[in-house]
């Protein structure tokens, strides 16, 4: 059988470069070398080579996060080159990366989201009015960053102003939303037209972390995950439906992972990741493993879905 000629993209220029490179290493190790002829590319340095070699590639795995990888830019290049890839296309990738647009689409789809206001660097608004709109504590997020980069939680007007300065240093638009105290649960979705909601993952930040921030995400042992999440069957089904609804509302393809907060019987949708973390211990692979799909088989399935598109 002829091997599939696969481009493995990791690295890039985003603030999540190092995580992407490490993820790429783990994906490379897990891919079946008897099935794939793998060529690795770091878009920071290797775009000319990728363009030159595109005619000899069958498919690409994009293992990148944040800007210039998860936001539709690399997807657009691969579309122009005629190289199929796993996951969402240009539009859905860009929309999901933008917390302002995605939140509006969630609401239009009937999903519950935290109360929020959006501020612009040129017109940051009145902190007292922001607090009046969303309350305290408040969560401050750059609109176009991932992996909790630039996020802070404010418990006073002074902390709000400091958090806004931190977020505005990374993005022109900033989201401030109400803090939802509850159980953080993420829903992985797999498939193109025939969608499957995988077992839910419950996220428990370790001691010393007030939320699932960048360090809590990537420092080994900083957080723990429980699969399946400790929810009733009825609530589990509702969270999974929220994940499916969010996936469809944003126009996602292939796979996604939607983060939620569960408070009592209320489910608040936070955001959707179109290229979830992809190491063997990341949240999406944990959910897939609980569904009977170990990491190498999950990668095979993503390649199948890319070629199917």
N, C-alpha and C positions, 0 to 999 in steps of 0.2 A: 504494500500500500504506500502511495506517495505521501510524504510528510506535508502537513499544512505549513506554509511559510508565514510565520507569525512575527509581527513587530511588537515588541514589548516596550512601551513608553513609560518612563518614570523620571523624576527629577524636576526639571523646569525652573521657573524663576519665582515661584510664589513663596510666601512665608512658610509654606509647608513642604519645602523642597526636601529636607532631610528625612521626613517621615515617608515621603513618596519614594525616595531612593531605597530606604530599608524595606518598604512594601514590595518594591520591584524585585529586590533580592529574594524575598520569600516566595513571590509568585514564580520567579524563574526556577527556584529550587523545586517547587511543587509541580510544575508543568511536566508532562510526560515527554521525555526526549525521543521516545520511539514514535510519537505521534506528531511532534512539532519540530520544525527547523526554526529556531528562535534567533532573531536579531534584536539587539537591544539599542534603544535610542534615548538620549537625554535631550529633550527639546531645547534646553538652554544652549547646547553646543552642536547638536547633530541634525538640525533641520535641513541644511543643504543635502546631507547624505540621505535623509529620509525621503526628500523630494526626488532625488536621483534614483533611489532604489524602489520607489513606490510601484513601478510596473511589475516588479518581481515579488510583490507581497500579496498574500491571500486575505489577511485579516490583521487587525491590531487590537491589542489589549492596552487601554489607557489606564495606567495606575498612577494617576496624578490627582492632586487635591488643590482647591483654592483657585486663584486667578490664573489664567492662561493654561488651564488644564481641565478644570471642572466647569468652567463658565461658558463653554461653547466655542472657544477660540480654536483649540486643537481639533475639535470635532469638525469645524468648518474647513480647516486645512485638509483633513483626511477625506472629507466629502469632495473637495476639489481634485484630490489625487485619485479618487475612485477606490479608496481602501476602506472596506467595511470595518466597523469597530463595535465593541460591546456598549450597551447602555444608550442613553438618550442622545438625541440629535442637538443641533445648534440651539433651537428655540427653547426647548424644555430645559436644557442645561443652563442657559442664560437666565431663564425665569426662576428656576429653583435656587440659583446662586443669589438672586436678588430678594432679600427678605421682605421688602416693601411690596413688590408685585405679587410674590407668592402668597403673602398673607391675604391680599385682596381676593385672589383666586380661591383660596381656602374658604373664605367667607361666602363667596358666590356659590360654592359647592355645598354649603350648609354645614361646614365644619366649625367647631367652636375654637376660638383663638383668644389668647390673653388680650386685655385692653392695651392699646398702644398709641403712641404718637411718633411721627417721623419728623426729624429736624434736619436742617441744612447748615453746612458750615458757614454760609454767608448770612444765615438768619437763624441762629441757634435757639431763639425763643426765650421765654422767661422761665427760669427753673421752678418758681413757685407754681406757675400755671401747669407745667409738666407734671409736677407732683399732684396737683389737683386732679389731673386727668387720669393718672394711672396709680397713684398712691405710692406708699413706701412699705416695704422695700421695692425698688425698681431695678429692672435688668436693662443694661445699656449694651447695645450691640452695633458694630459697624454693619451697614446693610449688605455689603458685598465681601465679607470674609467668612472663612470656614474654620472648623476645628476649635471653636470658642476663642479664636484669636481676637484680642481687643475687647473682650466681654468683661464687664464688672457688675457688681451688685451694689447699689447705693441704698443706704439706710438713713441718710440725712441729705439736706440740700447741699452741704459742702461736698459730700461724697458723690452726689449727682454731678456737680460741676467738674470734679476731678475726673469722673468716669467719662463725661462728654469730651473733655480735652483729650483723653487717651483714645477714644474712638474716632474723633475727628482727625487725629493724626494719621489714621489709616484709611479713612473714607470720607467723601464729601457728604454722604447721607448717613444718618444714624437713627436707629430704632431705640425707643425707650418703651418698655412694656412692663405690665404688672408682674410681680414675682408670684409664681404659683407654687405653693408648698404642697408637695404630694409625692407620688411615686413616679420616677422617670422610667418610661417604657418605650422601647423602640420596635417598630414593625418593619421587617424586611419583606419586600415584594419581588417576585421573580417571574419573568415571562414577557413575551411580546403581546400577543392578542389574548392568549389564555393565561391569565394571571393567577399566581399562587401566593397567598399570604403565609409566610413561614412562622414557626413558633416565636412568640414574643420574647424579647430579652429585657430583663429588669436590670437597671444600672444603679449601683450603690457607690457613690464617691467615698473614698476612704477618709479616715479621721484627718482633720486639718483642711479638708476641701469643702467649701460651702456649696459648690456645684461642680458639674462635670466639665472642668476647664481643660485647657491644653495639656497641662502636666498630668491631671487626673486621667486623661484619655490615654496618654502614651507612656507614662512612667510605669514600668512593670511593678505590679503590686499596689499601685496607688488607688485602684478601684476594684470592685468585684462585680461580676455579672451573674445573674441567675436565669437559666433557661430550662423550662419555660418560666415566664414571669408568674409571680404568686398572685394571680388574679382569678376571680371566679370564671367559670366557663362562659357565662353571659357577658361579663365585662371583657374577657379576652376576645370574644367574637366581635364586640363593638370596636375595640382598638384596632383589630385587624381590618375591619371595614373602613375605619378612618384612614389606615395606611393605603388601602386600595383606592379610596376616594381621592386622597391627596395625589397619588401616583397618576390617576387619570386626569385630575384637574389641571395638573402642570404639563400634561402631555408626555409623560415619561415613557421610555421603552426599555426593555431588557431587564432592568432591575432598579430598585431604589430602596432607601431606608428612611422612614419618617419617624422623627422623634416626637414624643408626646409626654405630657404630664397628666397623671390621673389623680384627681382629688375627689374622694368619695365616688359618686357615680358620674362625675363630670370628666370629660376627656378634652384636653386642650392640645391642639396641634401646634408644634413649635416651628419645625422646618423639615425639609426633605433633602436628603443627600443623593445626588445622581451618580456619584462614584464613591460609594461607602468605603471605609477602611478595608484594605484587602491583604491582611496578614492572616495566618492560620488562627490567631486568637482574636481577631477583630470581631465586632458585633455581628456583621452580616454573615461571615463564615461560621460563627457559633450558631446562629439561627439555622443556617443551612445544614450544619452537622446534626442538629437536633431533629431535622426533617429527614435524616438519612442520606445526606449529600456531603460527604467529606470534602476537604479543601481541594484536592486535585480534581475530583468529579465536578465540583462547583465551577472551577475554571473551564473544564471541558464544556459544561452547560452554557457558560457565558459566550464561549467561542461559537457554539452551535447557534445561539440566539443572534449573535452578530452576523453570521453567515445567512441566517434565515431572513434577516431584515432586507 
